[in-house]
Structure formats: C-alpha cells, structure tokens
C-alpha cells in the first residue's frame, strides 16, 4: 500500500477523546483529606487529620495532630476506623468549633454532621453525630459541594440551588437561599463549587463557566460577575477570599486574581501550561500553590500586594515535583505551623486511592530552620504493616489453577473473520467489475483536478462506492479491489496503468526505486508466476490447509499492493525554472509591501495549470495562481527556522477584519517547560532601534559648531540619519541603495525626513548649552591653573574633561528628544513588530503621547544610562583628540592658530576641518558598539518586547556576527 501521512491533529484529537472517556471527571467527588488545627498554648497547637479508609472507602479514620514551636509537626495515626458509613465517602469538610472540632462527611446516601472532642491524646476522639441530611432535604437533588463557617453550613446541589443550615443547633432547619437560573449553555450543568467572602453573610458560587456572588440576607439569585471566554476552558476551583481582598480562581488553562470589589476584570491572569485537567486546585499560604489529584506536580506563584498597593508577581512561577509513590490521589491537604511565617513553609499531604497518606515539605529559601515532621507509630500500625495480605478465603485462592479458554476469541479473530470476509467478497463481486470500468475514466469525470500526485490505488479508492466502515485514512479502510477477484483482474491486465498515463501530463514508474530499496520487492512482477515465495513460512506437518491458504492470500495481497503503488500520476504538469531578474527593483519589491506580494520563484519543479483542450498552444510561461498566504510564507521563510517562530499576518489588509498577531502570556513562565516566545514575522524592516548619525563637524571659528557636531546629527544629513536608523534595525544584510529604495517605496519622500522637527527644535538649545558648559569648564581649569601647562597631555586632558562635562549634562535634556525622533523615524517597523498595518503614520505629538501612555514620564528616558555613557564618553573622546591635534598643529594656549608644522604644510583655515574630521571618525569608531547596544535596548522597549540587558544584547550581537 502507498505511504500515507496522518495529520498529527487527528492523532491528538483521538487521544484526547480516549483519555476523556477513560478519565471522566466526576463533579460529585470532593476532597477526602482534611485537617483542623487550633492553638492551645503559646507554643503548641493540636488538631486532627480525617480521611476515609477501607476497600470501599466508607470507614472514617480520625488521627491526632500536634504542632509545637520546638518539635514541629507530630502526627499520631491510628490503625482502626473511628466511624463506619453505609456507603463510600464523597467529601469531607472540617472546621474548629470552640474548643472542639466540626466534621462533615458527605456519602452517597446522606450528609453527617459530627462534633469531635479529644478527651486526652491517648484515648482518641469522641465522635458525636449531631444531625443528618438526606437527598429529600435538598428537594431530591444530590449535593455537589459544601462549606463550613463557624457553626453554619452551606450546601449547593447539582442544579445550583444554595442551602444553609446550623447543624449544631438542634432546632435549626435547613433553609433554601436561592435557586440558580438554569442555563443550558454551561459546559457542565452539575459542577458547582462554593467559597467564602470576607463578609460573613456573602460568598461565591462557581460553575464550570462563571462565578457569582450571593448574600444570604438577600434571598435572591446570585449575581453573575465573572465569565470565562473560551469554549474549551472549565473552572476547576475557587478559593476563599483572603484578608487582602483577593479572590483566586483556577481553570483548566489559567489562574486568575480578582478584586472582590470588581470581579468582572481580573487583576492578573496567568497561563499555567498544564494539560487539560479538571481536578486542578489552588491553595494560598503566602504564595499560591497549584496542585492536582492526577499528578504530583506543585506549581508555585509568588503573587502579592506591594507597598504601592498594586498586585505584583515577584518571581517567575516554578514547579516542584513532589516525591509521591502514586500519581492519582483521592485527596490532599496543606499543613502549616502557626509559629512560623505563613509564606516560608508548607507541608503537602496526599491521600492515595488505596488509603495511604504521604507527605512532602515545601520550604522557601528564606526559611532558617526546617519544620520537622514526626510520625508516631504504634504497635497496631506496625502489625498492620507487617501483616501478610495473602487471601485466606475466597476465589482468589484458586487463581493459580484458573484455566481460561481462549479458543472462542482466536476462532472469531481468524477462522470466522476469514469466512465472513469470503462471504462479503462474493456479495461485492459486481462492485469489483463496476470499479474496473470506472478507473480508466477517473480523470475525465473528476470535477476538481487533484492538487497532489496519485498512485493507482489512490485512483481506485475514490472511483468506487463509499465503504460502509470508512477509516480516517484511505489505506486503513481498504477497497473492494482487496479481494480475490481484484487480484485476478490485476493478473489479467485489467489494471493497466497505461489507461491512466495517457490522460495526465506527468507519470512515473517507481520500479527501479523499489528494487533498490528492497531486493525482490519489485522486479518483473508481471512475469513472476508466484512472487515472494521466498518469504513463505517453513512447511511441515503441523501446518493446516487453512494456514497455507491464508499465506497464499496474503502473498497475493502484497503483490497487488506493490503493483498498485508503483505508478504515480499527476494531473498538473511541471514547468521549467523561470529566469529570475536580479535587478534592484525586483530585490526591493521582495522585501517591501506593494499592491500584492511578488510571484513565487520555483526551482526545477514548477506546477502549471492543466491544459483545457488538446488544441491549446504549448506555453511554458504559464504559471499556477497562488494565494496570498502561500506567497507570503514562501517569501519570508528561512531555511532551518523553527515553524513555531512564524505567525501568519496579512499586511495587505485583504480581509475585512485584520488578523491579530500571536499573543503571549503576560510576563509568565510555565512551571515545567517554558514555551518559546515568538514574535510576528517581520515583513518590513526589522524592529525599532535608534542610532544617531554624527557626520564630520563643520568647524569654522566657533567652538559651538564643534560641540553640536558631536552631540546631534546635522539637519542636512537627515536623509542619511533616517536610512542609518533603519539599517541598524534589520537582522539581515541589506545594501544602502536597496534600503533607500525600500524606504521610498513604503513611506515616500517624507520617510527620509520623518522626525526632522525634533533636531530643528533642539539644535539651537543644544549648541548654546554645550558651548557654554564646554567653555566654562575650560575657563575654570585655566583660572585655577589646573592642567594649564603648554603640553600635549595637559591640553588634551582639559579638552576631554570639558567635553565629558558638556556631554553628561546635555544628555539629560537631549535624551527624550532623541528618543522621540527615532520613534518617528521607525514608525513602520515598530508597527510591523506589533502586527499593525499603518495607513497613515502618527505625528510627533502622537508619538510623545503614545510613549507617555505606555510607560509614563519615565518612558521618555528609555535606555538613558546607555545614552548618558555614550554621550559622555563620545564627547570626551572627541574633544580630547580635537584639542590635542589642534595643539600639535600650532594652536597656542590663547586659542590662536599659528603656523602649521613642516610635516603637515596646510593652510591654517583647514586645520579645524582636518582636526574635527579625524576626531569625529575615530571617536565614533570607538563608541560605536556602545551606541548599537543602546539602540537595540531602546528598540525592544519601543516595540513592547521582552527586556534584554546590555550584556545579553551585546552577547547576541556578537553571536550573530560570528554566524
């Protein structure tokens, strides 16, 4: 049979369906491991741990628990159950009740409210049954969740109706608070969970899709405030509102932090990257712990309020794989010592489905002393562990002597199946002959021309009737040709590929290829009377006639499969490679946006439309019209690139609604494996970066022009500055003429002068201020006779220190203007990085408002430390070299130009030009790498991408250069 590619999406979908069927979520099962602790003295606390045990999980075990400041946690388990129920336990809930403890056990037939008193640690617990609820008390509906607060219990049934009861008040009756509004659009109508608010009279009711808030005094339906947007997302847990006023939710895809005063909009939403799991739950002990009864992974999220009263994620989420023997658990519980900080430690206890409890301590790095956990074993527990679990009675004793007759199963698989198959082949005899008549005219009757090559078997399958039991893949379904009559037709030459090859422009026979891959797999199958006999099983007396018939049948089937798959037909021919015009215009068009993307240039194999008639002239230049997405993909694809780094974006706005770029998690990292952050593909120039062009200073007799030449680009070189800013933001090498043509094509002539108003408005101020600072600093040195000797070293150092002072002070005022100028120059590339198509670029004030809106006033100083270092060091180097060279060429201490030295006989009016040019080139050559790093850092900030520090940016630049 021919090879077939089954899409991975179909396989994953099938696996998810099978997993969902085998591991169906039961909304009626709650937590089965609870604890209750209350402080008894200044240094100690005591309580209990309750959980079900036994084969039917209907035996309640209550063990003692003691927590000490010095000794940590001590657990005193008991071997026997404390109370026996008629049906398995579905949920346990505990709470403190004065000096006693309250425990609620929900079983399949009723709900028991228990009061527990501990007479002394050795005598165990005195359990008193206070009251009981049956299904009739909740109007015939089963309870799915319950909560205890002080002496009041809240229950919700499978229809979302909420009830309350004071179970420890003998005269109290159950009362119905409200009935939830029926909503058939909910994904799970039986899932409901309760949580408490800070207000003792209110709480939260969560369904599979939304969260509502209720008030027991209102006696009305709950108000729905929060809803999930995704159709595939389910709420799994809602946690009680903590003292900070935050309500925490968990769904199958995200964690939510909500303000109790405004539940509609989450304060923070974090994707947890777990597999689809409806058993996820959360517990907040300083940090928020995400756990599941289906696995042992614990994800920790350090989210809390800061001094600015805002919610912050202080660290990246991380995961801890707890060392439990079992993966599936029936319940879990977090213990913490009241004598240690809440966020410093936690002890996770899990109850296995077989009734054993395991613990795992989770400590923070700041915890000085680990909280000790001690388990006290009694003689009863030791005897229980040492007891042999071999059965003493029952059917298990006979398991070694059990005989299972597998003959009916094998008989159905082999004999009956083959007999049924022969009967079906007889019934389908007429279909075989009809199919043989349809195959030669398949391409003539086909409405749509297939876009991919077909083998003879691919033609035979759709030419016949639809099979009764179709599979996901054709080759798994089979055809009526897979029969004895089909093989006879093959041997008689009725499946001759010549009848098909004459109807298509392209046909190839794979005999030679198949012979190379497997010796004897092809060859002259037509001439061989019985091919593949060398693969027969060994013939002896033990083989039955039926076995020999099956061997012959499968050998014939193999021959038929090979012969039907060796001829390949294509209804679309292949043209010659087209000559590519490597002109500047063509190369520029391939990198920029026009009315439509350029045509795709194929290699040797080039698809062409099928000829309509035989009389049509042969035209090798005919091309196949390709869609917009195919053109964009083939234009931007880079060999060796990761497919996950690409997201389709339509820059030509051919659809009514623009497609949004791929979104990423909000500053979150998955607990286990961090998914790679992918940005949309760059269809224009690359992302925003900034770099100032400092041309040769046009010095005359004013030192202010010299200073201006080192700190800001001249307005006359605005075109070069604009091209240079874009050149440094590209990730691929591109020539200056090509980039200039691309800028002109995309943005017009104004693209070269975008951001021009910024230097025009600031150049006068910068020159005046720079000259003043530079001159005053030199005057200060001269007045105090500092470095004032007529030596090269003194003159150069004076100029360098004065220039550094000038560049450092001016950078505080020039940084915002320079940032806005670069923002204006790279509007199109920034928009491309964000996945936005600009029809009209915003103005200068719009750019300022955009920066201020996103980052505030501090946004105008993005990358300022690097800007400060660049301007300070660059100006210092420039004037150090400039003053030093002027001294060598004859300038005295009063600033007057004398005769030039014999080794450079030039006119004295050219001396400033020569010194300024050499100083500008050499100083910029030294600080240029620093300027590139600064530009890269600012570019990512303006594009809204993840922050990279200077050293990381430099490392990536060096790595890219080496590649």
N, C-alpha and C positions, 0 to 999 in steps of 0.2 A: 504494500500500500504506500501511497505517497506520504511524505512527511507533512505534518500539519502543525501550525503554531496556534496554540490555545491561548487567548489573552489572559494575562495574569489577573485582570479584574474579575473575570468569570471564576477563576480558581479561588480567589479571596472571598468572593461573594458566596460561593458554595461552602467554603469552610466556615464562614461566619454563620450561615444558616444552620449548618450541622451543629456548631457549637451552641447556638442559641437554643436549638431543640434539645440537646443533651444537658445543657446547664440553664434551664429556665429559672428565672428569678421568681421567688415566692414572696409577694409583698406582705404576707401574714407572719413571716418569721422575723422576729426581732432579736435583740441582743440577749444572750443567755449567760453572760458572766458579769456580775455586778459586785460592787463593794460599797460599804458605808462606814465612814470613819468620823469620830468626834473626839475632840481633845478633852482629856480627863484631868490632867495636871499641867503644870507649866512645862514639863519636859517630856510628856508622854501623851499618847492618844491610842485609842482602841477602837475596834470595829469588827466587821465581818466580811467574808467573801462567800457569795452564794452562786451555785451553778447546778445544773442537772447532771445526773449520772445514771448508770444502768444501761442495759441494752435498749430499752425503749425510751430512754431519756425522760422518765417520769418520776425519778427519785431525786428529791431536793437535798443537796449537801450544803450545810452551813458550817464554815470553818472560821476560827478566830483569827484576828489580825491585830498586831500591836506595833506601834511606831514610837521609837524613842529617839531623843536628840543624840544620845551617845551610841546606841546599838543599832540604829537604823530600823529596818522593817523586819519583823518576825512573823512568820505565818505558821499557824498550828493546824494543819489539816487533820480531818477525821476520816476514818475509813468507811463509816456507815452513813446511810442517809438519815436526814432529820425528819422528813415528811414524805409520804408516798401519795401520788396522784393517780387518778384512773387513766388519764391519757397523757401523751407526751407534752412537755412544757414548750410553749412557743415564745415566751418573752418573760424576762424578769426586770423589775424596776425596784430600786431601793432609795431610801431617804432616812434622815435622822428624825426621831420623834421624841423630843425632850431628851431624857437620858436613855431612852430605848431607841429601837430601830424599826422602821416600817419596811415591809417587803410585799410586793405584789407579783403574783405568779399567774400568767395567762396560759391556760391549756386549751385543748381543742374543745372542751365542753363547758368551761366556766372560767371565771376570774376570782382568785382567792386573795383576800387582803389579810396579811399576817402581821402580828406585833411580836417582836423578838426581844427577850430580856436575857441578859447574861448574869446568872447568879454569881458564879466565880469562873475563872479561866479553865479549871479542870472539869467542872460539871457540864460544860457545854452550854447550849442555848435552850431557853424555854420559849417554845413557839406557840402562840395563841391565835387561832383562827377568829378574826373579828367579824368579817362579813363576806358575802359571796355574791357575784353577779352571774347571771346566765344570759343566753342569747335573747331570751324574751324581753329582758330589761332594756336592750338596745333595739327594740322593735324588729326582732328576728334577723338582724344583720350581725355579722361577725366583726368583732373589734380587731383593728389592724395596728393600733399604737396607743400607748398610754403614758402619762407623766404624773409624777407626784411632786407637790409643793406643800411642804409643811403637813397639814392634816387634810388637804384637799386633793382629790384625784381627778384628772381629766382624761377622757377617752374619746376616740374617734373611730367610727365604724367604716365598713367598706364603701358606703355611699357618701362619706364625708360629713356625716352628722356628728356634732360635738356634744358630749355629755359631761356632767360634773357630779361628784359625789363626795361627801365627807364620810369615808368608810369607818373611821374610828369613833364616830358619833352614832350610837345605836339607833337614834331616832331619825337619822338623816335618810332621805330618799334620793334616788338618782333623778336628776333633772336634765332635760334636753335644752341646750343653749340655743342652737340653731341647726338648720339643715342647709348643706351646701347646694348651690344652684347646679342642677345637672348640666353637664357639658360633654356631649359625645365626642367632641374634638380632642379631648385629652387622650394621650397615648396609652395610659394605663389607668383605667377607671377605679381600680381597687387600691392604688398606692396613696397613702396619706401618712404624714409624719407631723408630730407636734413639737413645739419649742416654746419656752417662756420668755416673756419680755421683762424689762426692769420693773415695769408697773405690775404689781401682783394681780391685777384684775384683767390683764391682757396677755396675749400670746400670739403665736404664729402657727398657721396651718399650711403645710406644704403638700402639694400634689405632685404628679410627675412632670407638670409643665409650669406651675406658678406657685407663688407664695401669697397668702392672705393674712391679714391681721384681724383678730377678733377681740371683743370686750365682753366679759361675762355679764356686765351690767346692762349692755345694750339689748340683749336678747334678739339680735337681728343677724342677718347673714354677714359673713366676713367680707371685708373689702379687699379685693384682689389688687395688689400693688406691683408685684414683680412677676414678669413672664419671660420664659426662655424663647429665643427667636428661632433656634434651629429645630428642624423637624426630627432630627436624629438624636437629639440631646434629651436626657432624662435627669431630673433632680433626684439625688440619692440621699441627701442628708441636710437638715437644718439644725444649727446649734443654738442653744440658749443665748440670748443677748447678754454680753459681758458688761462689766462696770464701765467700760469705755464707750458704751453706746453703739457697739458694732455687732451686727448680725452677720454670721458667716454661713454661706451656703456651699454645697458641693453638688456638681452634676457629673455626668459621665465624661465631660470634656474639660470643665473649668472649675475654678474656685472663685467665689465672689465674696467681697467685703462690702456690706451695705450699712449706711447710716440709718438707725431706727427712725429718725425723723423724716427721711426721704428714701424710701425703699425702691422707688422707681428706677433710679440711676445708681449703679454700683460705684463705690469709691475706687475700687480696684478689682480687676478681673485678670486672673492668671490661668493660662492653659497648663494642665498638669501632664499631658502627654502619656497618660495611662491608656491601656487597652480598654475597650468598652466593658465596663464593669458596673453593675447596678448595686453592688454591695459596698461601694466606697463610703467611708465615713470620716468625719473630722473631729478633732478634739483640741481645744486651745488651752495650753498651760504656759502662758507667756508667749511661746511660739505656737503655730498651728501645725498639728500632725495629721497627715492624710494616710489612712490605712484601709485595708480591705480584708474581708474574711476569705478571699480567694487566693491570697498570696501573702508573702512575708515582707514585702517592701514597705518601708515607712518613709514618706516624703515630708520634709520639714520646711516650713515657710516662716521666716522671721519678719513678720509684719506687725507694726505697732505705730502709735502716735509719737511724734517728736515734740520738741519744745515749741515749734511753730504751730502746734495743734493740727498738723496735717498727717495723713497716713503715709507711711514710708515702708518700703521693703528694704531692710537694712543690709541684707546679704542675698546672694543668689540662692535659690532653692537647691537643696541637695537631698540625696536619698541614703537611707541606711537599710541594709538587708539583714533583718533580724534572723538569728540562727535558731529557727524552729524546725523540728523534725518533720512536721506535717505542713502542707501548703494550704489545705482547706481547714477552716475553723468554724465553730458554731457560735463563738462569742469572743469579745475582747474587752479589756478594761485597762485604764491608765491609773496608776497609783503615784502619788507624790507625797513627800513628807511636809507637814506644815511647819517644820522647824528649819527648812532650807528655802532659799528663794525659788519662786514658782517656775521661773524660766530656766533654772540651772539644771534640772534633772527630771526624769520621768521613768517609771517602770511599767513596761508594757506586758500585760498578762494576756495569754490567749488560751482558749478552751478548744481542744481538738474535737472532732466529731466522735471520737471514741471515749471522751470523758477525761482526758488528761490535761493538766494545766502546765504551761511553760511560760517562763518569764525572760525578759530582755531589758536590761537597764540602758537608758539613753541619757548620756551626760553631756553638758556643754563644756567647752574648753576652759570656761572661767570657774568651773567647779573645783574647789580646792580638795575637798575630801569626798571620796565616792560614798554614796549611800549604800550601806551594807544590807543585803537581803539574806535572811536566815530562814530555813525551813526546818521545823522541828518534827522529827519522825518518831512515831510511837511504835510499840510492838505490833499493834494491829496493822499499821501500814507496812511494816517490814514483812510480816507474814503474808500480806496481800501481794507484795511484790515477788516474794519467793514462791508463791503458790503456783503449781503447775496448771496450765489451762487446757490440759488434755481432757476431752469429754469422757465422762464416766457412764453416760447413758445416752440413748437416742440414736438416730440414724447415722450420725457422724462416725459411730464405731464401725460401721460397715463400709466406710468409704474405700478402704483398700481392696475390698472384694467386689466393688460395684463393676458390673460389666455393661458397657454401653454399645448397643448395636448400631453401627454407622452405615450398615448396608443400605437402608432406605435413602439416606442422604446421597451416597455415592451413586446409587441406582438412578435417582432423579437427576443428578448432575450429568451423568454420562449416557446411560442407556436410554432413559425416557426422553432426554433432551434431543438426542440424535434421531430417535424415532419420530418425535414431533417435528423436527426440522425437515425430515424427508417428506412427511405428510404436507407440510406447508409448501415445500418446493413443488409438489405435484399440483397444489391448488394455484400456485403462481406461475404455472407454465406459460399461460397465454401472455402474462405481463412480460416475460423474458423476450418473447418474439416481438411484442409491440415495441419494447425498448430497443431491440436491434434495428428496427425500422426507423426509430426516431434519432438515433445517434448520428447518422451521416448528414442529416439536415439540421443539426443543432444550431450552427452559426447562422443559418439562413432564417430560422424562425425566431431567433433571440431578439427581443425588443431592444435591450440595452447591451451595448458591447462591453464585455468584461474588461476591467482595467488591469487584470493580472494574468500571467500565463496559466494555462490549464493543462493537466495531463489527460490521458484518455479516460481514466477513472473519474476525474473531475467533470468531464463532459457527460459521462454515463449517469452519474448520480442525479443531477437535476433534470436530465432528459426524461426520466421515468416518473412514475407516480410518487407522491409523498409517502414515506414509510409510516407504518402505524405507530411505531415507537421511536420517534426521532431522538437523537442524542445532541449534545452541544456541538459536537464535531462530526462532519460527514463521515470520516473514515472509521469512527466508532459505531455508526449506525449500520453501515453495510448497504448493499444494493441487491436487487433480485439477480444481478449477474453473479453474485457469490453463491452459485448453485452448480449442480451437475450439468444442467442444460447450458448455463453460461460458459462453462469450461468447454463443452462440446462445440459451441458456436465459435469460441476462440480457436480451437484446433482446426475447425473447418474454414477459417479465414474470414469469417463474417464480421470480425472486429478489426479490420484492416485500417491502420492509421492513414493510409493514402486517401481515403474518402474525406478525411478532415483536413489534411495538409493542403489540399487543393483550394480550400475555401478561406485560408488565412494567409496573411503576408509573411508570417515567420513560423518556422517549425524546426525542431532539432530532435535528434535521436540520441539518447544517453547510453547506448550500448557500450561504447568504448569506455566511458567514465565508470559505469557499473562494473565492468570487467576488471578495472584497475582497483576499485575499492574492495571487491570480494571475488576471488577466483572461483569460477563456476557459477557465479550469481547471474550471469547473463549469457554471453556466447550465442550460439545458434540454437535458441530455444525452439524455434520452429522445426528444425531438423531433428532435434532430440526426441526419441520416442517416449522415454520416461526420464526426464531430467531430475536431478537431485537425489537419485537413488543412493548416492554415497553417504547421505545423511540418515539412512534408514536405521532403525534400531536393530539390535542383534536378533536374528531369527533363531528361535529354539522351540522346544516342545511346549513351553509354558505359555506362549502367546496364543491368544484366541483368534478366531476368524474376524471377530468384530474389531479387535485391535489392528489387524492387518488392513481392514477396510478403512478405518479412521486414518491410519498412516498414509495410505494412498490418497485419500481425500484431501488431507492437509498438504501433501506434497503438490497435488494439482492446484490447490488454492494458492500456494506460494508461487508457483509458476505463473498463475493468472495475475496475481498482484504485481509481479515484476514486469510482466509484459504490458500491463495497462498503465504502468507508471514511467516507462522509459521514453515515451514520446510526449513532448511538450509543445503546446501550441499557444501562439499569441495573436489575438485579433488586432493588435496595434503593432505596426512595424517600427523599426529602429532606424533613425536617420544618421547621417554623418555629422561629425562635430562641426559646429559653426565657428567661423573665424571671429575672434573677439577683437574689437577695436580698442587698443590700449591708449587712447588719447586722453588728454587731461579732462575733457568734458565727461567722457564715459566713466572714468575713475571717480570724478567728483559726484556724478549722479548716483553711483553705487553707495556713496556714504551719506547722502543727504536726502531730504524729503522733496519730492516734486508732486506732480499730479497723481502719479502711481509709481510703485517700485519698478526698477528696471527688469527686463526679461531675464529669466534664469538661463545661464550658460551651461549646457550639459557637456559631457565628455563624449566618449565614443558611442555609448548607448544613449540615444535620444528618442523619446516617444513622439509619434506623429499620429494625426487622426487617420482613421480608416478611410479608404477610398469609397466614395459613394457609388461610382459606376466604373466599369472596366474601361470606358472611353475617356475617363478623366486623365488629363496630362500628368506626367510624372514631374512633380515639383519637389526638389529636395529641400527647399527653404520653408516648406510648410511646418508649422510648429503647433504644439498642443497648448491650448489656452489653460493657464494655471491660475488658481485662486490667489487672493491677496495674502492669505496666511502662509501658503507654500512659498511664495516669493520672499516674504519677509524672513521666514525661517531659513531658507537656503542662502539668503544674502548675509545674514548675521551669524550663522553657525560657525563655530571654530572647532576644528578637529581636536579631539581629546578633551573637550569641555564636558562638564557634568550637566546632564539634562536637567537636574534639579535647579540649576542656576538660571534657567530660562523661564520666562513667563510671557505669554503672547500679549502684545499691546498693539492696538491698531492706531498708528499715528496719523492715518489719513481720514479718520472720522467717517468711515463708510457706513457705520451703523447708527441707528437713531440714538441709542444710549451708549456713551463711551464706556469701554470696559475698564473697571478699576484695576490698578496694579495689585500684585500679590501682597497681601497684608501679612504682618509678622506679629508674634507675641509681644506684649507690651513689657519690655525690659525684664523678660523672664527666661530662665533656663530650665530645661526639663530636669527632674531629679536624677534620671538614669543616664540618658544619652541626649546630648544637646543636638537638636536638628540644625543643619546649616542655615544661616541667614542668607537669603537670596534677594538681590535687588532686581528690579525690572531691567531687561536688556537695554543697552544704550544704543539707540538708533541714530542719534545725532552725535554731537561732540560729547565727550565724557563729562563727568560730574564737575560741579562748580569748584574752581580753585582760583586763587588770586596771586598776582605777581606783578610788581611794579617795574616798569622799564626805565632805567636810568641811562639816558644817552650821554654822549660827551658833553661836558659843561661848556656853554658858550661864554667863556670868561672874557671880560674886557678889562675895565679898571675897577670894577665894583666887586667886592668880595661877596655881596649878597647874591649875585648871579652864580657864583661858585657854590654857595650853600644850597641854593634852590636846585641846582643840577644834581646834587647827591641825595636829596630827600624826596623829590617829586618828579614824575615824568613831565617833559615839556609838552605843552598843548600841541605843538607842531608835530609831535611823534605819537599822537593819539591813535592813528591807524595801526602803527606797529605795536603799540601797547595792547590794543584790543586783540590783535592776532596772537601776540605772545601769551596773553592770559588764556586763550583757548588752546594754544599749542601745548601748554603745560598741563592741561586737564585731560588730555587724551591718553588712553592706555596703549594705543597702537601708534607706530611711527607714521607720520604723515608730513609731506613736504609743505613748505610755506606757500608756494603758489597754489597747491591743491587746497590747503586750508583757507586761503583767501578767496578762492572761487566758491568754496562751500559756504563761507560766511555771506558772501554777496548773494548767493542763490537762496539761502534760507532767510536772511534778515534784510537784504537790500543794502543800499549805501549807508543807511543810518546804523547798520550793525557795527560799522567801524568807529562810529562816534558816540555810541551809547555810553553814558556815564561821563560825558565831556564836561557837563556843568559842575561836577564836583571839583576837578582841578581848577577850573576857571574861577570858582568862588573862593577857593582856599589858597591859591598860589601867592597872592599878594600878602596875605597874612603870614604864610609860612616863610616867605623870603624875608620880610621885615623882621619877624621874630627870630628867625635863625641867625640873621646877620647881627642883630642886637646881642644875642647870647654869645655868639662866637667872638665878637669884638670885645664885649665887656670882660669875657674870661681872659683874653689875651692882655687886655689893659690891666687887669688885676695882677697877672703874673709879672708884667713889666713894672707896675707900681711897687710891688713888694720884692722886686729883684729876685724872682723865682725863675730858674731856668732861663736867664736872660743873657747868658754868655753868647758870644758870636761864634757858636759851634753848631755843627750839623745836628748833633744829638739833642741839644737844647731847643733849637728851632723846631725840629720835627716833633719832639715830645710836647712842646707848647701847643702846636697846631693840633696834634692828636687829642690832647686832653680837652682843648676848647671845642673841637668838633664833637667829641663824645658828649660833653655837656649840652651842646646845642641839639644833637640828635635825640638824647634822652628826654629833654624837656619838651621838645616839639612833638615827640611821638604820642604824648598824652592827648594832644589835640588833633593830630593828623590821623590817628588810627580809625575813628568812626567814619571820617570822610573817605578814607581809602577803602574801607570795607564796603561802604555803600556803592562806591564806584565799581568795584569788582562784582557786586551783586547785580548791578545794572548791565555790566558787560556780558555776564554769563546767564542771563535770564532764560534763554532757550535750553541750555544744558542743564540748569537746575530744574526746570520744568520737566525735562526728559527723565531726569533721575527720579522725580516724584511720580512719573506716569501721567503727566498732564500735557495736553496739547495747547499751546499758546496761539491764539488767533491775533491778539494784539498785546505786545509787551507792556507791563505797567510802567508808570513814570517813576521819577526819582523819589518823590514823597511817598508813593505807594510802596516802594522798596523799603524805605525807612519804617513805615508803619508796619509792614509785614515782619521785619526783624524785631521790632519792639513788641508786636503782638505775641510772637512765639517765645522770645527769650527775655523780654523786658529791657530795661535800660542796660543791663549787663551784656545783652546781645550785641550792642554796638562795639563791645570790646572783646569779641571772639578772637582768640589767638593773640591777645595783647602781649603776654610775656614774650612770645617769639618775635612779635613785631617790635617790641622795645629793644630786645637784644640785637635784632637785625639793624635797626636804625642807629642805635648807639655805636655798635662795632663798625658798621659800614661808614658812618660819618667820621668816626675816629681814624679809621684806616685811610680814608680819602685825604683828610687834611694833614695827617702825618706824612703821607707821601707827597702831597702837593707843596706844603711849606718846605719840606726837605729838598725837593727838586728845585724850587724857586731859589733857595739858598745856594744850591750848587751852581745855578745858572746866573748868579750875580746879584740877587736882591739883598740889600743891606738891612740892618735892624730897624731903620726908619720906614721900610716898606718901599723904597725907591729902587727901580731896576737899573743896574749898572751894566757894564759890558759883559757880554757872554764869554765863557771860557773858550780858549782856542780849539778844544776838541769838539765844540758844537757851535760853529760860527753861523748863527741865525739872527734875523732882525729881532730887536728887543720887543717888538709888538707881538711876535709869535710865541714868546716864552709862556704867557698864561695859557694859550691854547694847547701847546705841547704838554705842559705840566698837568693841566686839567684832564686832557685825553688819557694820558698814561695812568694818572691816579684813578680816574673813573673805571678804566678797564681792569686794572689789577685789583682794586678794592672789591669790585663786584665779582670778579673771578673767585676771590677768597670766600666771600659770604654768600655766594650763590646757592650752595647746598642748604644753608640755613634758611634762605628765602623759600626754596622749594618745599622744605618740610613745613614751614609756616603756612604756605599756600595750601598744601594738602590738608592740614588740620582744619583750616578755615573752610575749605571746600566741603568737607564731610559735615561740618556743623551747619552750613547754609543749606545743604541738601537734606538735612534731617536724618543722617545716617548715624550708625553707632560710632561713638567717640574712640579715636585712636590717639594715644600719646605720641610725643615727638620721637621717642626711641623706637616704638613699634612702627611708626611711619617711615623712619629712616631705614629700619631693617627691611621693610617691604620694598622700599625703593631700591636698595642695594641688591636684594634678591631678584627683583625684576630686571635690573640692569645686567646681572650675571646671566640671566636666562636669555 
